[in-house]
Amino acid sequence: MMVKIKCPECGSEGSLSLIESSYQGPYRCWKCRELFTIKLENNELKSCEPLSQEEFDRQQEIEALKAKFKKQN
Ligand SMILES: [Zn+2]
């Protein structure tokens, strides 16, 4: 499913495709390139915090590992 995310920095609406209705992880605004950690519950944005590039890379790695792990099961 696709969930709309409104960037708190520039107000642009982006979308994120999700497998589940809950998500916690990195999000990058397509327009201002600002990075955030977002938390979604039932397709609703619950929290959104600014994220550093370093932390973003680390979270991307974790997500990639999770995806890999899921495939193996
Ligand atoms: Zn933005």
N, CA, C, O and the ligand as a Tripos MOL2 file, in Angstrom:
@<TRIPOS>MOLECULE
protein
  293   291    74     0     0
PROTEIN
NO_CHARGES

@<TRIPOS>ATOM
      1 N           0.8390   -1.2030    0.0000 N.3       1 MET1
      2 CA          0.0000    0.0000    0.0000 C.3       1 MET1
      3 C           0.8690    1.2470    0.0000 C.2       1 MET1
      4 O           2.0330    1.2150    0.3980 O.2       1 MET1
      5 N           0.2840    2.3350   -0.4510 N.am      2 MET2
      6 CA          1.0170    3.5890   -0.4920 C.3       2 MET2
      7 C           0.4810    4.5350    0.5840 C.2       2 MET2
      8 O          -0.7260    4.7340    0.7220 O.2       2 MET2
      9 N           1.4070    5.1040    1.3310 N.am      3 VAL3
     10 CA          1.0270    6.0270    2.3980 C.3       3 VAL3
     11 C           1.6120    7.3930    2.0800 C.2       3 VAL3
     12 O           2.7730    7.5160    1.6910 O.2       3 VAL3
     13 N           0.7890    8.4080    2.2530 N.am      4 LYS4
     14 CA          1.2530    9.7680    1.9910 C.3       4 LYS4
     15 C           1.9350   10.3460    3.2280 C.2       4 LYS4
     16 O           1.4260   10.2560    4.3450 O.2       4 LYS4
     17 N           3.0880   10.9340    2.9940 N.am      5 ILE5
     18 CA          3.8480   11.5420    4.0890 C.3       5 ILE5
     19 C           4.0620   13.0150    3.7530 C.2       5 ILE5
     20 O           4.5670   13.3590    2.6840 O.2       5 ILE5
     21 N           3.6730   13.8630    4.6750 N.am      6 LYS6
     22 CA          3.8920   15.2860    4.4570 C.3       6 LYS6
     23 C           5.1640   15.7170    5.1570 C.2       6 LYS6
     24 O           5.3160   15.5340    6.3650 O.2       6 LYS6
     25 N           6.0620   16.2820    4.4010 N.am      7 CYS7
     26 CA          7.3480   16.7080    4.9420 C.3       7 CYS7
     27 C           7.1590   17.8910    5.8910 C.2       7 CYS7
     28 O           6.6050   18.9160    5.4950 O.2       7 CYS7
     29 N           7.6140   17.7600    7.1380 N.am      8 PRO8
     30 CA          7.4610   18.8620    8.0970 C.3       8 PRO8
     31 C           8.3740   20.0480    7.7690 C.2       8 PRO8
     32 O           8.1680   21.1620    8.2500 O.2       8 PRO8
     33 N           9.3750   19.7850    6.9490 N.am      9 GLU9
     34 CA         10.3470   20.8130    6.5980 C.3       9 GLU9
     35 C           9.8180   21.7520    5.4960 C.2       9 GLU9
     36 O           9.8520   22.9740    5.6390 O.2       9 GLU9
     37 N           9.3330   21.1590    4.4070 N.am     10 CYS10
     38 CA          8.9000   21.9960    3.2800 C.3      10 CYS10
     39 C           7.4210   21.8290    2.9400 C.2      10 CYS10
     40 O           6.8960   22.5500    2.0920 O.2      10 CYS10
     41 N           6.7430   20.8780    3.5960 N.am     11 GLY11
     42 CA          5.3130   20.6970    3.3640 C.3      11 GLY11
     43 C           4.9520   19.8970    2.1260 C.2      11 GLY11
     44 O           3.7730   19.7510    1.8010 O.2      11 GLY11
     45 N           5.9550   19.3770    1.4320 N.am     12 SER12
     46 CA          5.6840   18.5820    0.2440 C.3      12 SER12
     47 C           5.1820   17.1990    0.6240 C.2      12 SER12
     48 O           5.6330   16.5990    1.5990 O.2      12 SER12
     49 N           4.2450   16.7140   -0.1630 N.am     13 GLU13
     50 CA          3.7110   15.4070    0.1160 C.3      13 GLU13
     51 C           4.4290   14.3500   -0.7080 C.2      13 GLU13
     52 O           4.5110   14.4270   -1.9340 O.2      13 GLU13
     53 N           4.9390   13.3740    0.0020 N.am     14 GLY14
     54 CA          5.5920   12.2660   -0.6720 C.3      14 GLY14
     55 C           4.8480   11.0000   -0.3490 C.2      14 GLY14
     56 O           3.9550   11.0060    0.4990 O.2      14 GLY14
     57 N           5.1950    9.9140   -1.0040 N.am     15 SER15
     58 CA          4.5330    8.6620   -0.6610 C.3      15 SER15
     59 C           5.5410    7.5680   -0.4140 C.2      15 SER15
     60 O           6.6570    7.5710   -0.9340 O.2      15 SER15
     61 N           5.1040    6.6410    0.3920 N.am     16 LEU16
     62 CA          5.9640    5.5540    0.8190 C.3      16 LEU16
     63 C           5.1730    4.2730    0.5890 C.2      16 LEU16
     64 O           4.0020    4.1880    0.9600 O.2      16 LEU16
     65 N           5.8020    3.2880   -0.0140 N.am     17 SER17
     66 CA          5.0690    2.0400   -0.1940 C.3      17 SER17
     67 C           5.4110    1.0980    0.9410 C.2      17 SER17
     68 O           6.5810    0.8480    1.2310 O.2      17 SER17
     69 N           4.3790    0.5800    1.5770 N.am     18 LEU18
     70 CA          4.5580   -0.2580    2.7570 C.3      18 LEU18
     71 C           3.9600   -1.6410    2.5820 C.2      18 LEU18
     72 O           2.9840   -1.8290    1.8560 O.2      18 LEU18
     73 N           4.5570   -2.5910    3.2510 N.am     19 ILE19
     74 CA          4.0390   -3.9570    3.2410 C.3      19 ILE19
     75 C           3.0190   -4.0910    4.3680 C.2      19 ILE19
     76 O           1.9950   -4.7600    4.2260 O.2      19 ILE19
     77 N           3.3220   -3.4400    5.4910 N.am     20 GLU20
     78 CA          2.4260   -3.4900    6.6460 C.3      20 GLU20
     79 C           1.8700   -2.1030    6.9340 C.2      20 GLU20
     80 O           2.3530   -1.1110    6.3900 O.2      20 GLU20
     81 N           0.8550   -2.0340    7.7890 N.am     21 SER21
     82 CA          0.2470   -0.7370    8.0920 C.3      21 SER21
     83 C           1.0440    0.0420    9.1370 C.2      21 SER21
     84 O           0.7680    1.2150    9.3880 O.2      21 SER21
     85 N           2.0340   -0.6170    9.7440 N.am     22 SER22
     86 CA          2.8990    0.0730   10.6940 C.3      22 SER22
     87 C           4.3250    0.0740   10.1700 C.2      22 SER22
     88 O           4.7870   -0.8900    9.5590 O.2      22 SER22
     89 N           4.9970    1.1650   10.4200 N.am     23 TYR23
     90 CA          6.3650    1.2980    9.9400 C.3      23 TYR23
     91 C           7.1420    2.2550   10.8240 C.2      23 TYR23
     92 O           6.6350    3.2970   11.2390 O.2      23 TYR23
     93 N           8.3730    1.8870   11.1010 N.am     24 GLN24
     94 CA          9.2540    2.8200   11.7820 C.3      24 GLN24
     95 C          10.5850    2.7390   11.0740 C.2      24 GLN24
     96 O          11.2150    1.6820   11.0200 O.2      24 GLN24
     97 N          11.0000    3.8500   10.5380 N.am     25 GLY25
     98 CA         12.2500    3.8120    9.8040 C.3      25 GLY25
     99 C          12.5360    5.1140    9.0960 C.2      25 GLY25
    100 O          11.8470    6.1140    9.2990 O.2      25 GLY25
    101 N          13.5700    5.0930    8.2540 N.am     26 PRO26
    102 CA         13.9980    6.3130    7.5880 C.3      26 PRO26
    103 C          13.0860    6.7470    6.4420 C.2      26 PRO26
    104 O          12.4800    5.9160    5.7650 O.2      26 PRO26
    105 N          13.0010    8.0270    6.2430 N.am     27 TYR27
    106 CA         12.2560    8.6040    5.1400 C.3      27 TYR27
    107 C          13.0150    9.8270    4.6530 C.2      27 TYR27
    108 O          13.4900   10.6320    5.4550 O.2      27 TYR27
    109 N          13.1290    9.9650    3.3300 N.am     28 ARG28
    110 CA         13.7960   11.1420    2.7820 C.3      28 ARG28
    111 C          12.8150   11.8950    1.8860 C.2      28 ARG28
    112 O          12.2040   11.3270    0.9820 O.2      28 ARG28
    113 N          12.6860   13.1840    2.1640 N.am     29 CYS29
    114 CA         11.7980   14.0140    1.3530 C.3      29 CYS29
    115 C          12.3810   14.1350   -0.0500 C.2      29 CYS29
    116 O          13.5600   14.4410   -0.2240 O.2      29 CYS29
    117 N          11.5230   13.8860   -1.0590 N.am     30 TRP30
    118 CA         11.9810   13.9310   -2.4520 C.3      30 TRP30
    119 C          12.3250   15.3390   -2.8920 C.2      30 TRP30
    120 O          13.0910   15.5350   -3.8350 O.2      30 TRP30
    121 N          11.7550   16.3250   -2.2020 N.am     31 LYS31
    122 CA         11.9470   17.7010   -2.6350 C.3      31 LYS31
    123 C          13.1130   18.4140   -1.9630 C.2      31 LYS31
    124 O          14.0300   18.8880   -2.6340 O.2      31 LYS31
    125 N          13.0740   18.4860   -0.6350 N.am     32 CYS32
    126 CA         14.1350   19.2300    0.0550 C.3      32 CYS32
    127 C          15.2820   18.3200    0.5100 C.2      32 CYS32
    128 O          16.2730   18.8010    1.0600 O.2      32 CYS32
    129 N          15.1490   17.0030    0.2800 N.am     33 ARG33
    130 CA         16.1820   16.0200    0.6030 C.3      33 ARG33
    131 C          16.4620   15.9090    2.0940 C.2      33 ARG33
    132 O          17.4990   15.3920    2.5100 O.2      33 ARG33
    133 N          15.5310   16.3960    2.8800 N.am     34 GLU34
    134 CA         15.6840   16.3230    4.3350 C.3      34 GLU34
    135 C          15.4140   14.8830    4.7890 C.2      34 GLU34
    136 O          14.5580   14.1930    4.2340 O.2      34 GLU34
    137 N          16.1500   14.4550    5.7930 N.am     35 LEU35
    138 CA         15.9910   13.0850    6.2820 C.3      35 LEU35
    139 C          15.2370   13.0510    7.6020 C.2      35 LEU35
    140 O          15.4210   13.9070    8.4680 O.2      35 LEU35
    141 N          14.3890   12.0450    7.7340 N.am     36 PHE36
    142 CA         13.6040   11.8920    8.9600 C.3      36 PHE36
    143 C          13.4980   10.4320    9.3630 C.2      36 PHE36
    144 O          13.6190    9.5160    8.5500 O.2      36 PHE36
    145 N          13.2660   10.2580   10.6630 N.am     37 THR37
    146 CA         12.8540    8.9410   11.1350 C.3      37 THR37
    147 C          11.3640    9.0660   11.3610 C.2      37 THR37
    148 O          10.9190    9.9010   12.1490 O.2      37 THR37
    149 N          10.6010    8.2540   10.6840 N.am     38 ILE38
    150 CA          9.1560    8.3500   10.8350 C.3      38 ILE38
    151 C           8.5840    7.1030   11.4880 C.2      38 ILE38
    152 O           9.1380    6.0070   11.3980 O.2      38 ILE38
    153 N           7.4510    7.3150   12.1480 N.am     39 LYS39
    154 CA          6.7570    6.2060   12.7560 C.3      39 LYS39
    155 C           5.3070    6.2340   12.3020 C.2      39 LYS39
    156 O           4.6050    7.2280   12.4850 O.2      39 LYS39
    157 N           4.8710    5.1370   11.7120 N.am     40 LEU40
    158 CA          3.5000    5.0400   11.2110 C.3      40 LEU40
    159 C           2.7460    3.9300   11.9150 C.2      40 LEU40
    160 O           3.2700    2.8400   12.1420 O.2      40 LEU40
    161 N           1.5170    4.2300   12.2520 N.am     41 GLU41
    162 CA          0.6450    3.2140   12.8260 C.3      41 GLU41
    163 C          -0.6860    3.2970   12.1160 C.2      41 GLU41
    164 O          -1.2900    4.3660   12.0360 O.2      41 GLU41
    165 N          -1.1490    2.1590   11.5930 N.am     42 ASN42
    166 CA         -2.4010    2.1270   10.8230 C.3      42 ASN42
    167 C          -2.4390    3.2130    9.7470 C.2      42 ASN42
    168 O          -3.4390    3.9120    9.5770 O.2      42 ASN42
    169 N          -1.3270    3.3330    9.0300 N.am     43 ASN43
    170 CA         -1.1940    4.2850    7.9250 C.3      43 ASN43
    171 C          -1.2400    5.7530    8.3520 C.2      43 ASN43
    172 O          -1.4090    6.6440    7.5200 O.2      43 ASN43
    173 N          -1.0870    5.9950    9.6500 N.am     44 GLU44
    174 CA         -1.0770    7.3650   10.1290 C.3      44 GLU44
    175 C           0.2880    7.7210   10.6790 C.2      44 GLU44
    176 O           0.9220    6.9260   11.3730 O.2      44 GLU44
    177 N           0.7270    8.9090   10.3640 N.am     45 LEU45
    178 CA          2.0240    9.3590   10.8320 C.3      45 LEU45
    179 C           1.9490    9.7300   12.3100 C.2      45 LEU45
    180 O           1.2270   10.6500   12.6940 O.2      45 LEU45
    181 N           2.7030    9.0040   13.1310 N.am     46 LYS46
    182 CA          2.6680    9.2350   14.5750 C.3      46 LYS46
    183 C           3.8030   10.1200   15.0420 C.2      46 LYS46
    184 O           3.6290   10.9610   15.9240 O.2      46 LYS46
    185 N           4.9620    9.9250   14.4490 N.am     47 SER47
    186 CA          6.0710   10.7940   14.8160 C.3      47 SER47
    187 C           7.0410   10.9440   13.6610 C.2      47 SER47
    188 O           7.1300   10.0980   12.7710 O.2      47 SER47
    189 N           7.7590   12.0440   13.7090 N.am     48 CYS48
    190 CA          8.6790   12.3740   12.6280 C.3      48 CYS48
    191 C           9.8200   13.1700   13.2320 C.2      48 CYS48
    192 O           9.6190   14.2780   13.7300 O.2      48 CYS48
    193 N          11.0120   12.6070   13.1870 N.am     49 GLU49
    194 CA         12.1490   13.2880   13.7760 C.3      49 GLU49
    195 C          13.2650   13.4690   12.7590 C.2      49 GLU49
    196 O          13.5050   12.5950   11.9260 O.2      49 GLU49
    197 N          13.9370   14.5910   12.8310 N.am     50 PRO50
    198 CA         15.0600   14.8190   11.9190 C.3      50 PRO50
    199 C          16.1460   13.7660   12.1120 C.2      50 PRO50
    200 O          16.3640   13.2680   13.2160 O.2      50 PRO50
    201 N          16.8040   13.4490   11.0370 N.am     51 LEU51
    202 CA         17.7890   12.3750   11.0470 C.3      51 LEU51
    203 C          19.0680   12.8480   10.3490 C.2      51 LEU51
    204 O          19.0150   13.5650    9.3500 O.2      51 LEU51
    205 N          20.2200   12.4320   10.8950 N.am     52 SER52
    206 CA         21.4720   12.8070   10.2530 C.3      52 SER52
    207 C          21.7800   11.8200    9.1260 C.2      52 SER52
    208 O          21.2630   10.7020    9.1200 O.2      52 SER52
    209 N          22.6060   12.2240    8.1900 N.am     53 GLN53
    210 CA         22.9630   11.3560    7.0660 C.3      53 GLN53
    211 C          23.5790   10.0450    7.5530 C.2      53 GLN53
    212 O          23.3090    8.9740    7.0090 O.2      53 GLN53
    213 N          24.4060   10.1530    8.5820 N.am     54 GLU54
    214 CA         25.0820    8.9810    9.1470 C.3      54 GLU54
    215 C          24.0760    7.9660    9.6810 C.2      54 GLU54
    216 O          24.1540    6.7670    9.4140 O.2      54 GLU54
    217 N          23.1290    8.5000   10.4460 N.am     55 GLU55
    218 CA         22.1090    7.6560   11.0440 C.3      55 GLU55
    219 C          21.1920    7.0680    9.9620 C.2      55 GLU55
    220 O          20.7510    5.9240   10.0630 O.2      55 GLU55
    221 N          20.9180    7.8610    8.9420 N.am     56 PHE56
    222 CA         20.0920    7.4050    7.8220 C.3      56 PHE56
    223 C          20.7390    6.1990    7.1380 C.2      56 PHE56
    224 O          20.0740    5.1980    6.8700 O.2      56 PHE56
    225 N          22.0210    6.3020    6.8640 N.am     57 ASP57
    226 CA         22.7540    5.2030    6.2290 C.3      57 ASP57
    227 C          22.6960    3.9370    7.0830 C.2      57 ASP57
    228 O          22.5300    2.8280    6.5740 O.2      57 ASP57
    229 N          22.8350    4.1340    8.3800 N.am     58 ARG58
    230 CA         22.8170    3.0110    9.3000 C.3      58 ARG58
    231 C          21.4340    2.3360    9.2850 C.2      58 ARG58
    232 O          21.3300    1.1090    9.2790 O.2      58 ARG58
    233 N          20.3960    3.1490    9.2780 N.am     59 GLN59
    234 CA         19.0430    2.5950    9.2660 C.3      59 GLN59
    235 C          18.7380    1.8870    7.9480 C.2      59 GLN59
    236 O          18.0420    0.8710    7.9250 O.2      59 GLN59
    237 N          19.2630    2.4320    6.8520 N.am     60 GLN60
    238 CA         19.0710    1.7970    5.5490 C.3      60 GLN60
    239 C          19.6910    0.4040    5.5540 C.2      60 GLN60
    240 O          19.1360   -0.5450    5.0000 O.2      60 GLN60
    241 N          20.8500    0.3060    6.1900 N.am     61 GLU61
    242 CA         21.5420   -0.9770    6.2890 C.3      61 GLU61
    243 C          20.7100   -1.9820    7.0690 C.2      61 GLU61
    244 O          20.6050   -3.1500    6.6950 O.2      61 GLU61
    245 N          20.1220   -1.5070    8.1590 N.am     62 ILE62
    246 CA         19.2830   -2.3670    8.9930 C.3      62 ILE62
    247 C          18.0750   -2.8470    8.1950 C.2      62 ILE62
    248 O          17.7120   -4.0220    8.2480 O.2      62 ILE62
    249 N          17.4510   -1.9240    7.4500 N.am     63 GLU63
    250 CA         16.2860   -2.2870    6.6420 C.3      63 GLU63
    251 C          16.6600   -3.3110    5.5750 C.2      63 GLU63
    252 O          15.9050   -4.2450    5.3060 O.2      63 GLU63
    253 N          17.8190   -3.1280    4.9790 N.am     64 ALA64
    254 CA         18.2900   -4.0470    3.9480 C.3      64 ALA64
    255 C          18.5210   -5.4390    4.5310 C.2      64 ALA64
    256 O          18.2120   -6.4550    3.9080 O.2      64 ALA64
    257 N          19.0680   -5.4540    5.7320 N.am     65 LEU65
    258 CA         19.3100   -6.7250    6.4110 C.3      65 LEU65
    259 C          18.0010   -7.4300    6.7420 C.2      65 LEU65
    260 O          17.8720   -8.6450    6.5880 O.2      65 LEU65
    261 N          17.0360   -6.6420    7.1990 N.am     66 LYS66
    262 CA         15.7230   -7.1870    7.5320 C.3      66 LYS66
    263 C          15.0860   -7.8180    6.3010 C.2      66 LYS66
    264 O          14.5370   -8.9180    6.3680 O.2      66 LYS66
    265 N          15.1640   -7.1100    5.1750 N.am     67 ALA67
    266 CA         14.5750   -7.5960    3.9280 C.3      67 ALA67
    267 C          15.2330   -8.9080    3.5100 C.2      67 ALA67
    268 O          14.5730   -9.8440    3.0590 O.2      67 ALA67
    269 N          16.5350   -8.9440    3.6740 N.am     68 LYS68
    270 CA         17.2990  -10.1300    3.3230 C.3      68 LYS68
    271 C          16.8790  -11.3120    4.2030 C.2      68 LYS68
    272 O          16.6980  -12.4380    3.7410 O.2      68 LYS68
    273 N          16.7370  -11.0020    5.4760 N.am     69 PHE69
    274 CA         16.3590  -12.0190    6.4540 C.3      69 PHE69
    275 C          14.9760  -12.5910    6.1450 C.2      69 PHE69
    276 O          14.7520  -13.7970    6.2480 O.2      69 PHE69
    277 N          14.0490  -11.7020    5.7630 N.am     70 LYS70
    278 CA         12.6760  -12.1270    5.4450 C.3      70 LYS70
    279 C          12.6600  -13.0610    4.2460 C.2      70 LYS70
    280 O          11.9040  -14.0320    4.2140 O.2      70 LYS70
    281 N          13.4910  -12.7630    3.2670 N.am     71 LYS71
    282 CA         13.5450  -13.5800    2.0530 C.3      71 LYS71
    283 C          13.9910  -15.0100    2.3610 C.2      71 LYS71
    284 O          13.5390  -15.9750    1.7440 O.2      71 LYS71
    285 N          14.8900  -15.1100    3.3310 N.am     72 GLN72
    286 CA         15.4340  -16.4330    3.6640 C.3      72 GLN72
    287 C          14.4440  -17.2970    4.4300 C.2      72 GLN72
    288 O          14.6160  -18.5130    4.5230 O.2      72 GLN72
    289 N          13.4060  -16.6690    4.9790 N.am     73 ASN73
    290 CA         12.4560  -17.4330    5.7740 C.3      73 ASN73
    291 C          11.1960  -17.7920    4.9870 C.2      73 ASN73
    292 O          10.2970  -18.4380    5.5240 O.2      73 ASN73
    293 ZN         10.7590   18.4270    2.3380 Zn       74 ZN74
@<TRIPOS>BOND
     1     1     2 1
     2     2     3 1
     3     3     4 2
     4     3     5 am
     5     5     6 1
     6     6     7 1
     7     7     8 2
     8     7     9 am
     9     9    10 1
    10    10    11 1
    11    11    12 2
    12    11    13 am
    13    13    14 1
    14    14    15 1
    15    15    16 2
    16    15    17 am
    17    17    18 1
    18    18    19 1
    19    19    20 2
    20    19    21 am
    21    21    22 1
    22    22    23 1
    23    23    24 2
    24    23    25 am
    25    25    26 1
    26    26    27 1
    27    27    28 2
    28    27    29 am
    29    29    30 1
    30    30    31 1
    31    31    32 2
    32    31    33 am
    33    33    34 1
    34    34    35 1
    35    35    36 2
    36    35    37 am
    37    37    38 1
    38    38    39 1
    39    39    40 2
    40    39    41 am
    41    41    42 1
    42    42    43 1
    43    43    44 2
    44    43    45 am
    45    45    46 1
    46    46    47 1
    47    47    48 2
    48    47    49 am
    49    49    50 1
    50    50    51 1
    51    51    52 2
    52    51    53 am
    53    53    54 1
    54    54    55 1
    55    55    56 2
    56    55    57 am
    57    57    58 1
    58    58    59 1
    59    59    60 2
    60    59    61 am
    61    61    62 1
    62    62    63 1
    63    63    64 2
    64    63    65 am
    65    65    66 1
    66    66    67 1
    67    67    68 2
    68    67    69 am
    69    69    70 1
    70    70    71 1
    71    71    72 2
    72    71    73 am
    73    73    74 1
    74    74    75 1
    75    75    76 2
    76    75    77 am
    77    77    78 1
    78    78    79 1
    79    79    80 2
    80    79    81 am
    81    81    82 1
    82    82    83 1
    83    83    84 2
    84    83    85 am
    85    85    86 1
    86    86    87 1
    87    87    88 2
    88    87    89 am
    89    89    90 1
    90    90    91 1
    91    91    92 2
    92    91    93 am
    93    93    94 1
    94    94    95 1
    95    95    96 2
    96    95    97 am
    97    97    98 1
    98    98    99 1
    99    99   100 2
   100    99   101 am
   101   101   102 1
   102   102   103 1
   103   103   104 2
   104   103   105 am
   105   105   106 1
   106   106   107 1
   107   107   108 2
   108   107   109 am
   109   109   110 1
   110   110   111 1
   111   111   112 2
   112   111   113 am
   113   113   114 1
   114   114   115 1
   115   115   116 2
   116   115   117 am
   117   117   118 1
   118   118   119 1
   119   119   120 2
   120   119   121 am
   121   121   122 1
   122   122   123 1
   123   123   124 2
   124   123   125 am
   125   125   126 1
   126   126   127 1
   127   127   128 2
   128   127   129 am
   129   129   130 1
   130   130   131 1
   131   131   132 2
   132   131   133 am
   133   133   134 1
   134   134   135 1
   135   135   136 2
   136   135   137 am
   137   137   138 1
   138   138   139 1
   139   139   140 2
   140   139   141 am
   141   141   142 1
   142   142   143 1
   143   143   144 2
   144   143   145 am
   145   145   146 1
   146   146   147 1
   147   147   148 2
   148   147   149 am
   149   149   150 1
   150   150   151 1
   151   151   152 2
   152   151   153 am
   153   153   154 1
   154   154   155 1
   155   155   156 2
   156   155   157 am
   157   157   158 1
   158   158   159 1
   159   159   160 2
   160   159   161 am
   161   161   162 1
   162   162   163 1
   163   163   164 2
   164   163   165 am
   165   165   166 1
   166   166   167 1
   167   167   168 2
   168   167   169 am
   169   169   170 1
   170   170   171 1
   171   171   172 2
   172   171   173 am
   173   173   174 1
   174   174   175 1
   175   175   176 2
   176   175   177 am
   177   177   178 1
   178   178   179 1
   179   179   180 2
   180   179   181 am
   181   181   182 1
   182   182   183 1
   183   183   184 2
   184   183   185 am
   185   185   186 1
   186   186   187 1
   187   187   188 2
   188   187   189 am
   189   189   190 1
   190   190   191 1
   191   191   192 2
   192   191   193 am
   193   193   194 1
   194   194   195 1
   195   195   196 2
   196   195   197 am
   197   197   198 1
   198   198   199 1
   199   199   200 2
   200   199   201 am
   201   201   202 1
   202   202   203 1
   203   203   204 2
   204   203   205 am
   205   205   206 1
   206   206   207 1
   207   207   208 2
   208   207   209 am
   209   209   210 1
   210   210   211 1
   211   211   212 2
   212   211   213 am
   213   213   214 1
   214   214   215 1
   215   215   216 2
   216   215   217 am
   217   217   218 1
   218   218   219 1
   219   219   220 2
   220   219   221 am
   221   221   222 1
   222   222   223 1
   223   223   224 2
   224   223   225 am
   225   225   226 1
   226   226   227 1
   227   227   228 2
   228   227   229 am
   229   229   230 1
   230   230   231 1
   231   231   232 2
   232   231   233 am
   233   233   234 1
   234   234   235 1
   235   235   236 2
   236   235   237 am
   237   237   238 1
   238   238   239 1
   239   239   240 2
   240   239   241 am
   241   241   242 1
   242   242   243 1
   243   243   244 2
   244   243   245 am
   245   245   246 1
   246   246   247 1
   247   247   248 2
   248   247   249 am
   249   249   250 1
   250   250   251 1
   251   251   252 2
   252   251   253 am
   253   253   254 1
   254   254   255 1
   255   255   256 2
   256   255   257 am
   257   257   258 1
   258   258   259 1
   259   259   260 2
   260   259   261 am
   261   261   262 1
   262   262   263 1
   263   263   264 2
   264   263   265 am
   265   265   266 1
   266   266   267 1
   267   267   268 2
   268   267   269 am
   269   269   270 1
   270   270   271 1
   271   271   272 2
   272   271   273 am
   273   273   274 1
   274   274   275 1
   275   275   276 2
   276   275   277 am
   277   277   278 1
   278   278   279 1
   279   279   280 2
   280   279   281 am
   281   281   282 1
   282   282   283 1
   283   283   284 2
   284   283   285 am
   285   285   286 1
   286   286   287 1
   287   287   288 2
   288   287   289 am
   289   289   290 1
   290   290   291 1
   291   291   292 2
@<TRIPOS>SUBSTRUCTURE
     1 MET1         2 RESIDUE 1 A MET
     2 MET2         6 RESIDUE 1 A MET
     3 VAL3        10 RESIDUE 1 A VAL
     4 LYS4        14 RESIDUE 1 A LYS
     5 ILE5        18 RESIDUE 1 A ILE
     6 LYS6        22 RESIDUE 1 A LYS
     7 CYS7        26 RESIDUE 1 A CYS
     8 PRO8        30 RESIDUE 1 A PRO
     9 GLU9        34 RESIDUE 1 A GLU
    10 CYS10       38 RESIDUE 1 A CYS
    11 GLY11       42 RESIDUE 1 A GLY
    12 SER12       46 RESIDUE 1 A SER
    13 GLU13       50 RESIDUE 1 A GLU
    14 GLY14       54 RESIDUE 1 A GLY
    15 SER15       58 RESIDUE 1 A SER
    16 LEU16       62 RESIDUE 1 A LEU
    17 SER17       66 RESIDUE 1 A SER
    18 LEU18       70 RESIDUE 1 A LEU
    19 ILE19       74 RESIDUE 1 A ILE
    20 GLU20       78 RESIDUE 1 A GLU
    21 SER21       82 RESIDUE 1 A SER
    22 SER22       86 RESIDUE 1 A SER
    23 TYR23       90 RESIDUE 1 A TYR
    24 GLN24       94 RESIDUE 1 A GLN
    25 GLY25       98 RESIDUE 1 A GLY
    26 PRO26      102 RESIDUE 1 A PRO
    27 TYR27      106 RESIDUE 1 A TYR
    28 ARG28      110 RESIDUE 1 A ARG
    29 CYS29      114 RESIDUE 1 A CYS
    30 TRP30      118 RESIDUE 1 A TRP
    31 LYS31      122 RESIDUE 1 A LYS
    32 CYS32      126 RESIDUE 1 A CYS
    33 ARG33      130 RESIDUE 1 A ARG
    34 GLU34      134 RESIDUE 1 A GLU
    35 LEU35      138 RESIDUE 1 A LEU
    36 PHE36      142 RESIDUE 1 A PHE
    37 THR37      146 RESIDUE 1 A THR
    38 ILE38      150 RESIDUE 1 A ILE
    39 LYS39      154 RESIDUE 1 A LYS
    40 LEU40      158 RESIDUE 1 A LEU
    41 GLU41      162 RESIDUE 1 A GLU
    42 ASN42      166 RESIDUE 1 A ASN
    43 ASN43      170 RESIDUE 1 A ASN
    44 GLU44      174 RESIDUE 1 A GLU
    45 LEU45      178 RESIDUE 1 A LEU
    46 LYS46      182 RESIDUE 1 A LYS
    47 SER47      186 RESIDUE 1 A SER
    48 CYS48      190 RESIDUE 1 A CYS
    49 GLU49      194 RESIDUE 1 A GLU
    50 PRO50      198 RESIDUE 1 A PRO
    51 LEU51      202 RESIDUE 1 A LEU
    52 SER52      206 RESIDUE 1 A SER
    53 GLN53      210 RESIDUE 1 A GLN
    54 GLU54      214 RESIDUE 1 A GLU
    55 GLU55      218 RESIDUE 1 A GLU
    56 PHE56      222 RESIDUE 1 A PHE
    57 ASP57      226 RESIDUE 1 A ASP
    58 ARG58      230 RESIDUE 1 A ARG
    59 GLN59      234 RESIDUE 1 A GLN
    60 GLN60      238 RESIDUE 1 A GLN
    61 GLU61      242 RESIDUE 1 A GLU
    62 ILE62      246 RESIDUE 1 A ILE
    63 GLU63      250 RESIDUE 1 A GLU
    64 ALA64      254 RESIDUE 1 A ALA
    65 LEU65      258 RESIDUE 1 A LEU
    66 LYS66      262 RESIDUE 1 A LYS
    67 ALA67      266 RESIDUE 1 A ALA
    68 LYS68      270 RESIDUE 1 A LYS
    69 PHE69      274 RESIDUE 1 A PHE
    70 LYS70      278 RESIDUE 1 A LYS
    71 LYS71      282 RESIDUE 1 A LYS
    72 GLN72      286 RESIDUE 1 A GLN
    73 ASN73      290 RESIDUE 1 A ASN
    74 ZN74       293 GROUP 0 **** ****
